[in-house]
Amino acid sequence: MHLPDNLRYASTHEWVRVDGDRATVGISDHAQHELGDVVYLDLPAVGKSYRAGAVFGSIESVKAVSDLYAPVSGEVVELNQALLDAPEQVNSSPYEAGWMVVIRMSDPSEVDALMDAHAYEATAGAH
């Protein structure tokens, strides 16, 4: 199980990489492993705004369809277009090529409520 220390994690298995007021969002290695082969992503349009905890899209695998939850509040300013043609990148590279959206955070302090890698590993059962 690979959990980068420089990321923050939501209990719903999304990760956040913070750069100023921008939060890059994807799903954890644990989540992609549980889902199995990802075959489709429904991602939001640039300009859409979400509150932390709101559904911002969905991910479909050979096993299930799951909602994606915004780990922080803000506006989607960038979308990983490459995933629309190659959703399997979520499986092969969940923390690099498999990122989903970039959110300009309306309240960067929300990141403080997210878990670090150690806490996420303990709660996710990600061994």
Contact map, one row per residue, 1 for C-alpha under 8 A:
1110000000000000000000000000110000000000000000000000000000000000000000000000000000000000000000000000000000000000000000000000011
1111000000000000000000000000100000000000000000000000000000000000000000000000000000000000000000000000000000000000000000000000000
1111100000000000000000000001100000000000000000000000000000000000000000000000000000000000000000000000000000000000000010001000000
0111111000000000000000000000000000000000000000000000000000000000000000000000000000000000000000000000000000000000000010000000000
0011111100000000000000000000000000000000000000000000000000000000000000000000000000000000000000000000000000000000000110000000000
0001111100000000100000000000000000000000000000000000000000000000000000000000000000000000000000000000000000000000000000000000000
0001111110000011110000000000000000000000000000000000000000000000000000000000000000000000000000000000000000000000000110000000000
0000111111000011100000000000000000000000000000000000000000000000000000000000000000000000000000000000000000000010011110000000000
0000001111101111000000000001000000000000000000000000000000000000000000100000000000000000000000000000000000000000011110010000000
0000000111111110000000000000000000000000000000000000000000000000000000100000000000000000000000000000000000000000011000010000000
0000000011111100000000000000000000000000000000000000000000000000000000000000000000000000000000000000000000000000011000010011000
0000000001111100000000000000000000000000000000000000000000000000000110000000000000000000000000000000000000000000000000000000000
0000000011111110000000000011011000000000000000000000000000000000000000000000000000000000000000000000000000000000000000000001000
0000000011111111000000001111000000000000000000000000000000000000000111100000000000000000000000000000000000000000000000000000000
0000001111001111100000001111000000000000000000000000000000000000000000100000000000000000000000000000000000000000000000000000000
0000001110000111110000111100000000000000000000000000000000000000000000100000000000000000000000000000000000000000000000000000000
0000011100000011111000111000000000000000000000000000000000000000000000000000000000000000000000000000000000000000000000000000000
0000001000000001111111110000000000000000000000000000000000000000000000000000000000000000000000000000000000000000000000000000000
0000000000000000111111100000000000000000000000000000000000000000000000000000000000000000000000000000000000000000000000000000000
0000000000000000011111100000000000000000000000000000000000000000000000000000000000000000000000000000000000000000000000000000000
0000000000000000011111100000000000000000000000000000000000000000000000000000000000000000000000000000000111010000000000000000000
0000000000000000011111110000000000000000000000000000000000000000000000000000000000000000000000000000011110000000000000000000000
0000000000000001111111111000000000000000000000000000000000000000000000010000000000000000000000000000011110000000000000000000000
0000000000000001110001111100000000000000000000000000000000000000000000000000000000000000000000000011111000000000000000000000000
0000000000000111100000111110000000000000000000000000000000000000000000100000000000000000000000000011111000000000000000000000000
0000000000000111000000011111000000000000000000000000000000000000000000000000000000000000000001100111100000000000000000000000000
0000000000001110000000001111101100000000000000000000000000000000000000000000000000000000010001100010000000000000000000000000000
0010000010001110000000000111111100000000000000000000000000000000000000000000000000000000000001100000000000000000000000000000000
1110000000000000000000000011111110000000000000000000000000000000000000000000000000000000001001100000000000000000000000000000000
1000000000001000000000000001111111000000000000000000000000000000000000000000000000000000000000000000000000000000000000000001010
0000000000001000000000000011111111100000000000000000000000000000000000000000000000000000000000000000000000000000000000000000000
0000000000000000000000000011111111111100000000000000000000000000000000000000000000000000011001000000000000000000000000000000000
0000000000000000000000000000111111110000000000000000000000000000000000000000000000000000001000000000000000000000000000000000000
0000000000000000000000000000011111110000000000000000000000000000000000000000000000000000000000000000000000000000000000000000000
0000000000000000000000000000001111111100000000000000000000001111000000000000000000000000000000000000000000000000000000000000000
0000000000000000000000000000000111111100000000000000000000001110000000000000000000000000001000000000000000000000000000000000000
0000000000000000000000000000000100111110000000000000000000001110000000000000000000000001001000000000000000000000000000000000000
0000000000000000000000000000000100111111100000000000000000111100000000000000000000000011011000000000000000000000000000000000000
0000000000000000000000000000000000001111100000000000000000011100000000000000000000000011000000000000000000000000000000000000000
0000000000000000000000000000000000000111110000000000000000111000000000000000000000010010000000000000000000000000000000000000000
0000000000000000000000000000000000000111111000000000000011110000000000000000000000110010000000000000000000000000000000000000000
0000000000000000000000000000000000000001111100000000000011100000000000000000000000000000000000000000000000000000000000000000000
0000000000000000000000000000000000000000111110000000000111000000000000000000001000000000000000000001100000000000000000000000000
0000000000000000000000000000000000000000011111010000000110000000000000000001001000000000000000000000000000000000000000000000000
0000000000000000000000000000000000000000001111110000000000000000000000000001001000000000000000000000000000000000000000000000000
0000000000000000000000000000000000000000000111110000000000000000000000000011111000000000000000000000000000000000000000000000000
0000000000000000000000000000000000000000000011111000000000000000000000000011100000000000000000000000000000000000000000000000000
0000000000000000000000000000000000000000000111111100000000000000000000000011000000000000000000000000000000000000000000000000000
0000000000000000000000000000000000000000000000111110000000000000000000001111000000000000000000000000000000000000000000000000000
0000000000000000000000000000000000000000000000011111011100000000000001011110000000000000000000000000000000000000000000000000000
0000000000000000000000000000000000000000000000001111110000000000000001011100000000000000000000000000000000000000000000000000000
0000000000000000000000000000000000000000000000000111110000000000000011111100000000000000000000000000000000000000000000000000000
0000000000000000000000000000000000000000000000000011111000000000000011110000000000000000000000000000000000000000000000000000000
0000000000000000000000000000000000000000000000000111111100000000000011000000000000000000000000000000000000000000000000000000000
0000000000000000000000000000000000000000000000000100111111000000001111000000000000000000000000000000000000000000000000000000000
0000000000000000000000000000000000000000001100000100011111000000001111000000000000000000000000000000000000000000000000000000000
0000000000000000000000000000000000000000111100000000001111100000001110000000000000000000000000000000000000000000000000000000000
0000000000000000000000000000000000000000111000000000001111110000111100000000000000000000000000000000000000000000000000000000000
0000000000000000000000000000000000000101110000000000000011111000111100000000000000000000000000000000000000000000000000000000000
0000000000000000000000000000000000000111100000000000000001111111110000000000000000000000000000000000000000000000000000000000000
0000000000000000000000000000000000111111000000000000000000111111100000000000000000000000000000000000000000000000000000000000000
0000000000000000000000000000000000111110000000000000000000011111000000000000000000000000000000000000000000000000000000000000000
0000000000000000000000000000000000111000000000000000000000011111100000000000000000000000000000000000000000000000000000000000000
0000000000000000000000000000000000100000000000000000000000011111110000000000000000000000000000000000000000000000000000000000000
0000000000000000000000000000000000000000000000000000000001111011111000000000000000000000000000000000000000000000000000000000000
0000000000000000000000000000000000000000000000000000000001110001111100000000000000000000000000000000000000000000000000000000000
0000000000000000000000000000000000000000000000000000001111100000111110000000000000000000000000000000000000000000000000000000000
0000000000010100000000000000000000000000000000000000001111100000011111000000000000000000000000000000000000000000000000000000000
0000000000010100000000000000000000000000000000000001111110000000001111100000000000000000000000000000000000000000000000000000000
0000000000000100000000000000000000000000000000000111111100000000000111111000000000000000000000000000000000000000000000000000000
0000000011000111000000001000000000000000000000000001100000000000000011111000000000000000000000000000000000000010010000000000000
0000000000000000000000100000000000000000000000000111100000000000000001111100000000000000000000000000001010110110000000000000000
0000000000000000000000000000000000000000000000001111000000000000000001111110000000000000000000000000001011100100000000000000000
0000000000000000000000000000000000000000000000001111000000000000000000011111000000000000000000000000001111100000000000000000000
0000000000000000000000000000000000000000000001111100000000000000000000001111100000000000000000000000001111000000000000000000000
0000000000000000000000000000000000000000000111111000000000000000000000000111111000000000000000000000111100000000000000000000000
0000000000000000000000000000000000000000000001100000000000000000000000000011111000000000000000000000111100000000000000000000000
0000000000000000000000000000000000000000000001000000000000000000000000000001111100000000000000000000111000000000000000000000000
0000000000000000000000000000000000000000001111000000000000000000000000000001111110000000000000000001110000000000000000000000000
0000000000000000000000000000000000000000000000000000000000000000000000000000011111110000000000000011100000000000000000000000000
0000000000000000000000000000000000000000000000000000000000000000000000000000001111111000000000000000000000000000000000000000000
0000000000000000000000000000000000000000000000000000000000000000000000000000000111111110000000000000000000000000000000000000000
0000000000000000000000000000000000000000100000000000000000000000000000000000000111111111110000000101000000000000000000000000000
0000000000000000000000000000000000000001100000000000000000000000000000000000000111111110000000000000000000000000000000000000000
0000000000000000000000000000000000000000000000000000000000000000000000000000000011111110000000000000000000000000000000000000000
0000000000000000000000000000000000000000000000000000000000000000000000000000000001111111100000000000000000000000000000000000000
0000000000000000000000000000000000000111100000000000000000000000000000000000000001111111110000000100000000000000000000000000000
0000000000000000000000000000000000001110000000000000000000000000000000000000000000100111111100000000000000000000000000000000000
0000000000000000000000000000000000000000000000000000000000000000000000000000000000100111111111001100000000000000000000000000000
0000000000000000000000000010000100000100000000000000000000000000000000000000000000100011111111001110000000000000000000000000000
0000000000000000000000000000100110011100000000000000000000000000000000000000000000000001111111000100000000000000000000000000000
0000000000000000000000000000000000000000000000000000000000000000000000000000000000000001111111000100000000000000000000000000000
0000000000000000000000000000000000000000000000000000000000000000000000000000000000000000111111111100000000000000000000000000000
0000000000000000000000000111100100000000000000000000000000000000000000000000000000000000111111111110000000000000000000000000000
0000000000000000000000000111100000000000000000000000000000000000000000000000000000000000000011111110000000000000000000000000000
0000000000000000000000000000000000000000000000000000000000000000000000000000000000000000000011111110000000000000000000000000000
0000000000000000000000000000000000000000000000000000000000000000000000000000000000000000110011111110000000000000000000000000000
0000000000000000000000000100000000000000000000000000000000000000000000000000000000100010111111111111000000000000000000000000000
0000000000000000000000011110000000000000000000000000000000000000000000000000000100000000010001111111100000000000000000000000000
0000000000000000000000011100000000000000001000000000000000000000000000000000001100100000000000000111110000000000000000000000000
0000000000000000000000011100000000000000001000000000000000000000000000000001111100000000000000000011111000000000000000000000000
0000000000000000000001111000000000000000000000000000000000000000000000000001111000000000000000000001111100000000000000000000000
0000000000000000000001111000000000000000000000000000000000000000000000011111110000000000000000000000111110000000000000000000000
0000000000000000000011100000000000000000000000000000000000000000000000000111100000000000000000000000011111000000000000000000000
0000000000000000000011100000000000000000000000000000000000000000000000011110000000000000000000000000001111110000000000000000000
0000000000000000000010000000000000000000000000000000000000000000000000001110000000000000000000000000000111110000000000000000000
0000000000000000000000000000000000000000000000000000000000000000000000011100000000000000000000000000000011111100000000000000000
0000000000000000000010000000000000000000000000000000000000000000000000010000000000000000000000000000000011111110000000000000000
0000000000000000000000000000000000000000000000000000000000000000000000000000000000000000000000000000000000111111100000000000000
0000000000000000000000000000000000000000000000000000000000000000000000011000000000000000000000000000000000111111110000000000000
0000000100000000000000000000000000000000000000000000000000000000000000110000000000000000000000000000000000011111110000000000000
0000000000000000000000000000000000000000000000000000000000000000000000000000000000000000000000000000000000001111111000000000000
0000000000000000000000000000000000000000000000000000000000000000000000000000000000000000000000000000000000001111111000000000000
0000000111100000000000000000000000000000000000000000000000000000000000100000000000000000000000000000000000000111111100000000000
0000000111100000000000000000000000000000000000000000000000000000000000000000000000000000000000000000000000000001111111110000000
0000101110000000000000000000000000000000000000000000000000000000000000000000000000000000000000000000000000000000011111110000000
0011101110000000000000000000000000000000000000000000000000000000000000000000000000000000000000000000000000000000001111111000000
0000000000000000000000000000000000000000000000000000000000000000000000000000000000000000000000000000000000000000001111111100000
0000000000000000000000000000000000000000000000000000000000000000000000000000000000000000000000000000000000000000001111111110000
0000000011100000000000000000000000000000000000000000000000000000000000000000000000000000000000000000000000000000001111111111010
0010000000000000000000000000000000000000000000000000000000000000000000000000000000000000000000000000000000000000000011111111111
0000000000000000000000000000000000000000000000000000000000000000000000000000000000000000000000000000000000000000000001111111110
0000000000100000000000000000000000000000000000000000000000000000000000000000000000000000000000000000000000000000000000111111110
0000000000101000000000000000010000000000000000000000000000000000000000000000000000000000000000000000000000000000000000011111110
0000000000000000000000000000000000000000000000000000000000000000000000000000000000000000000000000000000000000000000000001111111
1000000000000000000000000000010000000000000000000000000000000000000000000000000000000000000000000000000000000000000000011111111
1000000000000000000000000000000000000000000000000000000000000000000000000000000000000000000000000000000000000000000000001000111
